[in-house]
Amino acid sequence: MSIRMTDASFVLMISNDFNACLGNVLGRFSWDNITIDGNHFTNCGQPVSIDQNDTPGISRRRNNTFQRNVITGQKRSGCETGGGQQSFINLYILNNWFDALDFTPGDDGSCLCVSLVAQQATGILASRNLSVGMGMTTRSTTRVPTPTTDS
């Protein structure tokens, strides 16, 4: 992991270059009010991985944004949430560029641009993300229930 951001709050991670970083480049648990904006991730293992506490009422899960980043040659997912009963409030994945994903033969199919699998999320928006390379070009817009005003 390049930068361990467990329990981080009110962070602006802007205009950085990450090259050939393995594992989770930026991660991991209990983010709150984090913005990752305008960074370049080149040949990295998994640029962003966010897991939240499953405990209801925990406030450390709000207003996280991953936007205007350029991700090339990634392995696994460009931006991924943990699954199960994890809860997010207002998670935004916007205007990112994904190119030349590294699909390794024998991989279990986990190389995705965005993987949002938290089942207790409200206000997730993944929109205007572009994926090119490997013979594919796709654009995404996904919205999960309306954002809340919980701050």
Backbone as CSV, one residue per row, in Angstrom:
resi,resn,N_x,N_y,N_z,CA_x,CA_y,CA_z,C_x,C_y,C_z
1,MET,0.849,-1.169,0.000,0.000,0.000,0.000,0.894,1.231,0.000
2,SER,0.559,2.193,-0.828,1.365,3.406,-0.898,1.064,4.367,0.236
3,ILE,-0.209,4.691,0.414,-0.597,5.602,1.490,-1.747,4.974,2.259
4,ARG,-1.519,4.682,3.503,-2.570,4.105,4.347,-3.369,5.257,4.932
5,MET,-4.670,5.299,4.605,-5.516,6.418,5.000,-6.603,5.998,5.986
6,THR,-6.356,4.965,6.767,-7.342,4.499,7.742,-7.674,5.617,8.725
7,ASP,-8.984,5.808,8.944,-9.525,6.818,9.853,-9.223,8.251,9.421
8,ALA,-8.932,8.465,8.150,-8.659,9.820,7.656,-9.949,10.617,7.518
9,SER,-9.850,11.914,7.789,-10.986,12.829,7.634,-10.509,14.130,6.997
10,PHE,-11.363,14.701,6.173,-11.133,16.008,5.572,-9.774,16.103,4.884
11,VAL,-9.551,15.185,3.937,-8.301,15.132,3.175,-8.575,15.530,1.729
12,LEU,-7.685,16.345,1.160,-7.679,16.638,-0.269,-6.407,16.030,-0.836
13,MET,-6.536,14.987,-1.661,-5.406,14.323,-2.306,-5.458,14.757,-3.776
14,ILE,-4.663,15.765,-4.137,-4.817,16.423,-5.436,-3.497,16.438,-6.202
15,SER,-3.559,16.084,-7.509,-2.454,16.223,-8.471,-1.180,15.495,-8.054
16,ASN,-1.298,14.204,-7.821,-0.141,13.370,-7.499,0.061,12.337,-8.598
17,ASP,1.276,11.836,-8.720,1.586,10.758,-9.652,1.988,9.527,-8.860
18,PHE,1.314,8.405,-9.156,1.620,7.120,-8.524,2.031,6.166,-9.643
19,ASN,3.237,5.607,-9.569,3.757,4.751,-10.626,4.145,3.386,-10.075
20,ALA,3.576,2.331,-10.686,3.913,0.943,-10.362,3.792,0.624,-8.871
21,CYS,2.778,1.138,-8.239,2.513,0.829,-6.824,1.700,-0.455,-6.754
22,LEU,2.056,-1.347,-5.855,1.344,-2.606,-5.721,0.335,-2.526,-4.585
23,GLY,-0.597,-3.460,-4.587,-1.608,-3.497,-3.534,-2.576,-2.337,-3.678
24,ASN,-3.121,-1.889,-2.572,-4.013,-0.738,-2.587,-3.153,0.518,-2.529
25,VAL,-3.248,1.355,-3.543,-2.427,2.561,-3.566,-2.904,3.526,-2.486
26,LEU,-4.199,3.818,-2.481,-4.803,4.643,-1.437,-5.875,3.804,-0.761
27,GLY,-5.793,3.619,0.508,-6.794,2.808,1.189,-6.613,2.970,2.677
28,ARG,-7.618,2.700,3.356,-8.326,1.490,3.431,-9.612,1.654,4.229
29,PHE,-9.554,1.878,5.543,-10.786,1.818,6.333,-11.246,3.188,6.837
30,SER,-12.571,3.338,6.947,-13.219,4.435,7.671,-12.831,5.831,7.190
31,TRP,-13.060,6.088,5.920,-12.811,7.425,5.385,-14.007,8.324,5.655
32,ASP,-13.743,9.613,5.818,-14.809,10.588,6.028,-14.403,11.917,5.391
33,ASN,-15.199,12.388,4.442,-14.950,13.666,3.768,-13.571,13.693,3.102
34,ILE,-13.341,12.723,2.209,-12.079,12.595,1.469,-12.324,12.935,-0.001
35,THR,-11.440,13.734,-0.599,-11.506,14.030,-2.028,-10.180,13.623,-2.669
36,ILE,-10.280,12.759,-3.678,-9.119,12.327,-4.461,-9.370,12.855,-5.875
37,ASP,-8.587,13.836,-6.300,-8.917,14.619,-7.492,-7.673,14.898,-8.342
38,GLY,-7.757,14.577,-9.635,-6.721,14.961,-10.581,-5.398,14.246,-10.431
39,ASN,-5.413,13.013,-9.966,-4.188,12.233,-9.793,-3.957,11.328,-11.001
40,HIS,-2.730,10.861,-11.154,-2.382,9.914,-12.207,-1.878,8.629,-11.554
41,PHE,-2.503,7.506,-11.914,-2.111,6.191,-11.420,-1.660,5.376,-12.631
42,THR,-0.374,5.014,-12.701,0.162,4.306,-13.858,0.699,2.944,-13.420
43,ASN,0.151,1.870,-14.026,0.577,0.496,-13.750,0.531,0.163,-12.253
44,CYS,-0.539,0.552,-11.615,-0.712,0.312,-10.176,-1.619,-0.883,-9.930
45,GLY,-1.476,-1.489,-8.770,-2.261,-2.665,-8.410,-3.738,-2.382,-8.250
46,GLN,-4.103,-1.436,-7.467,-5.498,-1.075,-7.233,-5.481,0.340,-6.671
47,PRO,-5.786,1.337,-7.494,-5.639,2.720,-7.049,-6.369,3.068,-5.748
48,VAL,-7.653,2.732,-5.639,-8.399,3.117,-4.440,-9.238,1.947,-3.938
49,SER,-9.113,1.653,-2.653,-9.928,0.634,-2.016,-10.436,1.189,-0.695
50,ILE,-11.759,1.270,-0.562,-12.361,1.866,0.633,-13.246,0.828,1.319
51,ASP,-13.001,0.595,2.581,-13.857,-0.244,3.408,-14.347,0.598,4.575
52,GLN,-15.595,0.371,4.968,-16.181,1.110,6.069,-16.609,0.152,7.163
53,ASN,-16.795,0.691,8.332,-17.277,-0.073,9.471,-18.729,-0.485,9.224
54,ASP,-19.073,-1.708,9.541,-20.441,-2.203,9.365,-21.384,-1.738,10.478
55,THR,-20.858,-1.096,11.510,-21.669,-0.719,12.664,-22.602,0.442,12.334
56,PRO,-23.917,0.251,12.478,-24.851,1.351,12.229,-24.561,2.534,13.155
57,GLY,-24.747,3.742,12.631,-24.565,4.933,13.438,-23.152,5.481,13.445
58,ILE,-22.203,4.744,12.888,-20.834,5.247,12.807,-20.816,6.361,11.762
59,SER,-20.300,7.512,12.104,-20.366,8.656,11.196,-19.215,8.726,10.199
60,ARG,-18.220,7.879,10.322,-17.043,7.956,9.445,-17.280,7.208,8.148
61,ARG,-18.075,7.769,7.256,-18.349,7.116,5.970,-18.960,8.085,4.976
62,ARG,-18.878,9.371,5.240,-19.634,10.355,4.480,-18.782,11.124,3.481
63,ASN,-19.446,11.525,2.404,-18.930,12.548,1.485,-17.523,12.269,0.967
64,ASN,-17.337,11.119,0.326,-16.057,10.764,-0.275,-16.168,10.861,-1.791
65,THR,-15.140,11.463,-2.424,-15.177,11.714,-3.868,-13.887,11.257,-4.534
66,PHE,-14.037,10.541,-5.656,-12.925,10.120,-6.517,-13.236,10.700,-7.890
67,GLN,-12.520,11.776,-8.298,-12.900,12.457,-9.536,-11.696,12.956,-10.328
68,ARG,-11.905,13.038,-11.649,-10.932,13.592,-12.596,-9.550,12.963,-12.465
69,ASN,-9.497,11.657,-12.226,-8.231,10.934,-12.141,-7.980,10.191,-13.447
70,VAL,-6.722,9.952,-13.767,-6.331,9.177,-14.948,-5.658,7.911,-14.454
71,ILE,-6.233,6.766,-14.859,-5.750,5.469,-14.401,-5.375,4.652,-15.627
72,THR,-4.113,4.279,-15.773,-3.677,3.482,-16.919,-2.932,2.244,-16.433
73,GLY,-3.190,1.121,-17.100,-2.487,-0.125,-16.801,-2.789,-0.713,-15.438
74,GLN,-3.956,-0.449,-14.902,-4.297,-0.937,-13.557,-4.541,-2.433,-13.527
75,LYS,-4.330,-3.016,-12.360,-4.727,-4.380,-12.051,-5.850,-4.280,-11.024
76,ARG,-6.750,-5.238,-11.006,-7.924,-5.236,-10.125,-8.827,-4.060,-10.457
77,SER,-9.393,-3.433,-9.448,-10.371,-2.373,-9.676,-9.741,-0.996,-9.498
78,GLY,-10.163,-0.046,-10.321,-9.659,1.322,-10.205,-10.129,1.986,-8.922
79,CYS,-11.398,1.817,-8.609,-11.976,2.349,-7.369,-12.965,1.315,-6.860
80,GLU,-12.736,0.815,-5.657,-13.527,-0.297,-5.150,-13.971,-0.040,-3.714
81,THR,-15.216,-0.418,-3.432,-15.695,-0.413,-2.049,-15.759,-1.842,-1.547
82,GLY,-15.716,-1.988,-0.248,-15.950,-3.289,0.349,-17.422,-3.651,0.215
83,GLY,-17.725,-4.907,0.388,-19.100,-5.376,0.208,-19.814,-5.615,1.524
84,GLY,-20.772,-6.515,1.469,-21.531,-6.864,2.662,-22.377,-5.710,3.163
85,GLN,-22.441,-5.560,4.453,-23.297,-4.548,5.073,-22.603,-3.197,5.237
86,GLN,-21.504,-2.992,4.546,-20.809,-1.716,4.668,-21.700,-0.567,4.204
87,SER,-21.556,0.553,4.872,-22.419,1.701,4.621,-21.609,2.899,4.148
88,PHE,-22.077,3.514,3.089,-21.495,4.755,2.573,-22.626,5.760,2.421
89,ILE,-22.337,7.008,2.680,-23.301,8.081,2.456,-22.617,9.109,1.570
90,ASN,-23.178,9.309,0.380,-22.652,10.287,-0.581,-21.229,9.936,-1.025
91,LEU,-21.123,8.887,-1.828,-19.859,8.477,-2.433,-19.955,8.782,-3.925
92,TYR,-19.023,9.583,-4.433,-19.072,10.033,-5.820,-17.835,9.568,-6.581
93,ILE,-18.066,8.901,-7.729,-17.003,8.462,-8.634,-17.301,9.166,-9.963
94,LEU,-16.575,10.237,-10.286,-16.966,11.130,-11.377,-15.808,11.465,-12.315
95,ASN,-16.101,11.453,-13.613,-15.194,11.994,-14.633,-13.781,11.419,-14.589
96,ASN,-13.661,10.123,-14.370,-12.348,9.476,-14.360,-12.076,8.836,-15.718
97,TRP,-10.808,8.677,-16.062,-10.377,8.101,-17.326,-9.598,6.829,-17.019
98,PHE,-10.082,5.693,-17.526,-9.429,4.397,-17.325,-8.932,3.904,-18.677
99,ASP,-7.647,3.545,-18.778,-7.077,3.128,-20.056,-6.158,1.925,-19.853
100,ALA,-6.190,1.010,-20.818,-5.272,-0.134,-20.860,-5.273,-0.946,-19.566
101,LEU,-6.460,-1.385,-19.154,-6.545,-2.236,-17.973,-5.703,-3.488,-18.187
102,ASP,-5.058,-3.957,-17.146,-4.170,-5.107,-17.235,-4.934,-6.386,-16.898
103,PHE,-5.553,-6.984,-17.931,-6.269,-8.252,-17.759,-5.257,-9.382,-17.841
104,THR,-4.872,-9.929,-16.712,-3.901,-11.004,-16.665,-4.591,-12.330,-16.950
105,PRO,-4.062,-13.145,-17.892,-4.661,-14.459,-18.132,-4.732,-15.257,-16.832
106,GLY,-5.889,-15.879,-16.598,-6.081,-16.643,-15.376,-6.613,-15.802,-14.223
107,ASP,-6.740,-14.488,-14.462,-7.306,-13.616,-13.433,-8.738,-14.063,-13.182
108,ASP,-9.244,-13.789,-11.996,-10.596,-14.228,-11.653,-11.676,-13.273,-12.161
109,GLY,-11.331,-12.385,-13.086,-12.314,-11.467,-13.646,-12.507,-10.227,-12.804
110,SER,-11.582,-9.946,-11.901,-11.762,-8.824,-10.992,-11.156,-7.524,-11.504
111,CYS,-10.749,-7.455,-12.748,-10.191,-6.223,-13.298,-11.332,-5.375,-13.853
112,LEU,-11.743,-4.396,-13.062,-12.855,-3.525,-13.410,-12.440,-2.079,-13.220
113,CYS,-13.126,-1.178,-13.895,-12.859,0.246,-13.661,-13.353,0.657,-12.286
114,VAL,-14.612,0.325,-12.004,-15.234,0.700,-10.734,-15.999,-0.504,-10.196
115,SER,-15.856,-0.786,-8.908,-16.578,-1.871,-8.261,-17.181,-1.341,-6.963
116,LEU,-18.492,-1.120,-6.987,-19.205,-0.572,-5.826,-20.164,-1.644,-5.325
117,VAL,-19.781,-2.350,-4.274,-20.558,-3.504,-3.831,-21.081,-3.385,-2.399
118,ALA,-20.962,-2.218,-1.796,-21.489,-2.020,-0.436,-23.010,-2.067,-0.487
119,GLN,-23.623,-2.903,0.327,-25.072,-3.114,0.257,-25.879,-2.109,1.060
120,GLN,-25.261,-1.389,1.961,-25.989,-0.426,2.787,-25.620,1.011,2.401
121,ALA,-25.450,1.264,1.122,-25.026,2.585,0.656,-26.220,3.438,0.254
122,THR,-26.108,4.727,0.508,-27.084,5.690,0.007,-26.307,6.838,-0.619
123,GLY,-26.821,7.320,-1.727,-26.194,8.463,-2.365,-24.926,8.151,-3.121
124,ILE,-24.810,6.954,-3.690,-23.655,6.657,-4.533,-23.948,7.149,-5.944
125,LEU,-22.989,7.856,-6.533,-23.110,8.297,-7.912,-21.809,7.998,-8.635
126,ALA,-21.875,7.164,-9.668,-20.742,6.902,-10.553,-21.180,7.391,-11.924
127,SER,-20.555,8.453,-12.420,-21.037,9.073,-13.651,-19.884,9.671,-14.456
128,ARG,-20.052,9.632,-15.768,-19.120,10.237,-16.716,-17.695,9.696,-16.574
129,ASN,-17.587,8.405,-16.270,-16.288,7.737,-16.249,-16.078,7.116,-17.616
130,LEU,-14.872,7.172,-18.135,-14.585,6.672,-19.471,-13.539,5.572,-19.393
131,SER,-13.826,4.459,-20.081,-12.894,3.344,-20.136,-12.514,3.101,-21.592
132,VAL,-11.217,3.095,-21.881,-10.725,2.822,-23.229,-9.632,1.768,-23.134
133,GLY,-9.285,1.181,-24.264,-8.244,0.164,-24.270,-8.845,-1.228,-24.293
134,MET,-8.055,-2.216,-24.575,-8.494,-3.609,-24.680,-9.664,-3.732,-25.658
135,GLY,-9.709,-2.842,-26.660,-10.752,-2.922,-27.679,-12.119,-2.479,-27.210
136,MET,-12.193,-1.768,-26.076,-13.501,-1.353,-25.596,-13.486,0.126,-25.229
137,THR,-14.611,0.747,-25.432,-14.819,2.111,-24.963,-16.195,2.147,-24.344
138,THR,-16.279,2.501,-23.079,-17.572,2.552,-22.400,-17.658,3.819,-21.570
139,ARG,-18.870,4.251,-21.347,-19.132,5.364,-20.433,-20.107,4.859,-19.395
140,SER,-20.025,5.373,-18.185,-20.904,4.869,-17.133,-21.713,5.982,-16.490
141,THR,-22.909,5.642,-16.101,-23.693,6.461,-15.188,-24.492,5.505,-14.328
142,THR,-24.236,5.510,-13.059,-24.960,4.665,-12.117,-25.338,5.514,-10.920
143,ARG,-26.570,5.397,-10.508,-27.001,6.123,-9.311,-27.708,5.147,-8.390
144,VAL,-27.310,5.190,-7.137,-27.965,4.406,-6.092,-28.613,5.439,-5.183
145,PRO,-29.619,5.099,-4.439,-30.530,6.060,-3.803,-30.011,7.485,-3.584
146,THR,-30.927,8.396,-3.625,-30.667,9.814,-3.513,-29.766,10.142,-2.325
147,PRO,-28.768,11.032,-2.556,-27.884,11.415,-1.452,-28.663,11.973,-0.275
148,THR,-28.149,11.710,0.894,-28.799,12.210,2.103,-28.159,13.526,2.520
149,THR,-28.738,14.164,3.472,-28.178,15.412,3.988,-27.376,15.175,5.257
150,ASP,-27.133,13.884,5.607,-26.341,13.555,6.780,-24.951,14.140,6.622
151,SER,-24.516,14.936,7.529,-23.162,15.518,7.432,-22.483,15.275,8.693
